[in-house]
Amino acid sequence: MRTVLTAAATAALLAAAIASPGAAFAAETADAGTPSSNAAGTASSAIKTNERNGSFDLQAHRGGRGEWTEESLAAFGNSLKLGVSTLELDTHLTEDGKIIVWHDDTIQANKCIDTAPATAGDPEFPYVGRRVAELSLAQVKTLNCGFTQLPGFPEQDVIEGNRIAELKDVYQLAEQYNAKKVRFNVETKVEDGKAGGDGMVALTKAVVAEVQASGAADRTTIQSFDWSSLNLTKKLAPELTLVALSSGDKWMQVGQPGAAPELGGIDIDTYGGSLAKAAAAKGYNVISPTFSSVTPQMIADAHQLGLAVIPWTVNKPADMERLMDQGVDGIITDYPTRLRTLMDERGLKLPKAYAPQA
């Protein structure tokens, strides 16, 4: 099967995204160890494939929710044991300003059950069904979010009694595994209809501060469907790598008058409806489109503009292979074992597997 990018060139693309987010990536034809010119005409240092944690970015979506309870510390730990390039995760801010690792902005009954109130007689109990933004960390920590298998994921191992983790816990877990090469793709999640609002500002500021305190900022990317969060991150911490998420043309309102509220004030039609062109103009480093929207032209445009392409959420091996043949730089998947197996079959360098340190 045809591989658009060489392993070395792909490694250089991803390395440049992390090491120098303000610069464009190495040219697709670059050889490992050979400096190349980027789209802006400035030099970027290529990195040998064996100096990276694999040449293709294997991202475990929510820690690998197809295999383990989503966003549990056990899922992240199992992904480290398996060997992935990147731990992909979501963040929300509690009422008392703590960053939790969870996807939903409300506590869903199919994922969590109440146990007991955080304090005797708590009038807000029960907590299931409430907004995360209206709950304290102590209240969130009472929830049992490992009591049943998630519908639609029959292979998922239930992590019994799982408690929702904080962002700092994931960084600490990686330290416990001495996972010095694993990367973190941290999404700032903002409630529907609240793009660009006060909640986004508070969450983004908190996440940026936590990332900077983690000691792993050089291995962390910030992704968001609210591009206002990316714009704010760029102001607060221009050294961080930014990932523009997209749910496709309808979500971006291609061909519709005005600007989509999630795009941080821009009209996608100003850029011909192109995700890559819009992201490059805003100074982002990676595009992460829903996989069904990816086309060879999108990939070609992104690479010409110095952007990596890492689609979400790709779970079927046939879709993984198709996208890899088209030249994507990585894949976000609920099934990291499937993608790792496919990478092995295709002769790609595999990410390092880790074990917890004594």
N, C-alpha and C positions, 0 to 999 in steps of 0.2 A: 504494500500500500504506500501511496505517496505521502511523504512528510514534507510540509512546506518549509518549516524552519529546521535547521540542523539543531541537534541537541545543544551544541555549544552556543549557537546564536540565541536559542530560547533561554538558556541559562543567563546569558548576558543581558537579555531583555529584562528578566525578572530581577536580576542583581541590580541593574541600574535603577529600577523602580524603587527598590528599598534603599539603596545607598545614596542615590541622588535624585530625589523626587522632582526637583525643579528642572532636571535635564531630560531630553528625549532619550530614547533607547538606542542600543547598538543596531546597526543595519542588519537586515535579515541574512545577508550573505557574509557577515563577519565571521572570522575564524577565532577559535578560543585563544586567548592570550594576545590577540592583535587589536590595538586601539582602532576604533572606527569613528566616522563622523556621524553625528545624529542629524535629525531633520533641521535643527536650528543652526547647524554648521559648527557646533562646538564639540570638542573631543569628549568621549565617554570611555571609561576603562572597561574593556571586556574582561570577564572573569572565567577562568578555566572551569569546565563543567564539574570536575571532581572537587572543586573548592566550594560548590554550592550544595545545598541539601536536595540534590536531585535536579534534573534539567526541566522537568515539567511539574507545574504547581498542583499538587494533589491536596485539595482543601476538603477537610471533613466538616460538612455542613451541620451546624449545631452540635458539633462533636461526633457526628455520624449517627443521626437519629434513626436511620434504617436498621441500625445494628444494636444500639443501646438507647436508653431513655435520654431524650434530647437535652442538651446543655447541662447534663449532670457532670460533676467532676469525674465520676467513673467513666463516662463516655470520653471525656477529654484524655483521661489517663489511658484508656484502651486504645485510643487513636495514637497516642505517643508510643505505646508498646507495639502497635502494628507498624508504624512508620508512615507519617504523613508530612507533607511540606508545611501545611498551614492548618491551624485550628480556627475555624470560622465560627463566630458567635455574635449574639445580639445583646444589646444593653438597654435598660430602662432605669429611670431615676425614681427612687422611692420618695415618699412624702418628706422624710428626714434627710434627703440628699445623698443616699447611698446608691451606688451603681450595682444593679443586679444583672446577672446574665440570664436573660429570658426573652423569648420571642414576643409573647402576647402582651398587649397593653392592659388587658383585663385578665383576671385569673379564671381559666377555663375549667369547667367541671369534668371534661374528658381527660384532663391532664393532672389535676390536683384535687385533693379532698382536704377538708378541714380536720384538725385534730383537737385543738383546745385553744381558747383565747390566749393572747399574749399576756394579758393581765386579767385578774379576776373581775368579772362583770363588764368586760369591754363591750360597750354598746355597738361597736362596729362589727363584732363577731356575729355570724360567720363571715369569712373573708372571700370565699369562692364567689366569683361574679363581680367583685369590686375592681376598680381601676388600681393598677400598681401605684400610680401617682397619688392615690389617696390612702395608701397603706404605709406603715413604717416598716423598717427592716425587721424589727422584732416580730411584727405581725406576719410578714412574708415568711419568715423562718419557721413558723409553726406549721406551714402547709406541707402535706405529704404529696410530693409530685413524682412519686414512683410507686404507684399502686396498681397500675394496669397498663397493658400494652396499648400503644397509640393506634387507633383505627387506621387501616391502610398500610401498616408496617408489620406484616406477620412474622418477620424474622427478628423483630426487635426484642432484645433481652431487657426485661424490666429491672431497673435498679431499685430494689425495694427500699421504701422509706426515703427516697431522694429528697434532699432539701435544696432549694434554689441557692446558687452560689453568688458570690460577689465577683466583680471583675478582678480584683486583687487576688482572689483565690486561684484563678486560672493561671495568672503569672507565677504565683507561688508554687502551684503544682508543677509547672514546667521546670522551675528551679529544683524541685525535689527529684525530678527525673534527669537533671543535668542536661536538659534539652536545649543546648546552646544554639542550635541551628533552626529549630522550629520557629515558624512565623505565626503571627496573630492577625486575623482579619476581623476587626471590631466594627460592628455596625451600630450606628446611633439610630435607634428606633423612636419615631415620634408618632403620636396617635393620629389616626385618620382625621383629616380636617384641621389639623393643628400645625401644618407645615410652616416653618419660619416663625413660629410663635415663641412665647417665653419658655415653654417647656423644652423646645429644641435648643434654645440658647443655654439654658441651665444644664441640660444633659451634655451638650457638646463641651462646655467648659469643664465639667466634672470629668468626662472621659479623657480629654486632652491632659488634664492634670494627673490623672491616674496613670496614663500611658507614659508620661514623662517621668513619673516617679518609679515606674516599674523596672527601669534598667534595660528594657527591651524595646525602646522606642524605635531603634534602628531596624527592628524586625516586626514592626507593627504597621498595618495599613488601616486607615479609617474609611469605611464605606457607608453610604447612606442613599436612601431613596429621596431624602430631603436634601437637595443640593445646597440649600442655605446652610446646612450643617457643615458641608465641605468647605464652603466659602469662609465660614467663621473659623474653621480649623486652620485654613490657610493663613488667616490673619494671626491667630494665636500661636501657631507652631508651623511655620512654613517648611520646616524640615520633614514633616510627616508626609507619607505617601497617601494620595487620595484616590478613592475608587468610586466612580459614578455608577450607581445601580440604575437599571431600567427594566420596566415591565413590558416594553415594546412600544410600537408607534402610537397605539390608541392612548396609552398612559402618558406619553410625551405630548399628545395632542397634535400630532403631525397633520398638517392641512387644516387645522382649526384656528380660528382667530384668537389672538391673545396668547398669553404665556400660561403654561401649565403651572399650578401653584407649587408643585414639588421641585421645579427646576430653578429655583433661586432667582426668579425674576427675568429669565430669558425666554424668548419665543423660539422654539426649536426650528421653526420654519425660516428663521433668520440664517440658519445653517443648513438649509436645504433638507431639513428633516433628519440630518445625520447625527447620530449619537456620538460618533467619534469626533466629528468636527466641533460639535458643541463642547464636548469634554476638553478637547485640546485648547479651545479658545478660553475656557475658564481656568486653565492651568492644572487640570487633573492629570493623573498618571496612568490610570487603568480604567477600562470600561468593563462593566459586568452586566451584560444583558441577559434577560431570560433566554434560555437556550433555544427556544423555538423561533426566536427572532433573529438568530445569527445567520448571516449570509457570507459567502466568500468575499463579496465586495466590502462588507462591513469590516471584516478582518484586514483586508488589504488597505482600506482607508486608515484604520487604526494604526497599523504598523508603519504606514508611510508618515503618519503624524507622530510617531514615537510612542504610541500607547500599546500596552499589553491588553489582551482580550481574555477574560476569564468568565465564562458563562455559568449561570445557575439554572435550576438545580438538576443535574444530569444523573439519572439513575439507571437507565437501561444501557447495557454494554454496546448495543448497536448505535445508540445516539452518541456515546462516548467516542466510539471509533470514527464515526462520521465527522464529528467536530475536530478530533485530533488530525484526521486526514486534511481537513480544511485549514489547519494551522493555528488553532487556538493555543494560548500559552499556558493554560491550566484549566481545571474544571472543579467546580464546587459540587459535591455529591453527598447524598445521604448514606451512600454505601462505599466508604473508602476502601474496603477490602476488594470490591469488584474492580475499582479503578486501579488499585495497586497491582492486581493480578493482570489486568490488561496491559499496564505499563511494562510489566515483566515480560509478557508475551511479545511485546513490540521491541524489546531490547533497550528500553529507556532506563536510565540510572534511577534507582529507587531511593526514596527518602530514608534517612537513617531511622532505625527503630531504637527506642530507648527503654530502659528499665529503671524502676525507682531506686534511688540510691539509699544505701543503709545509713 
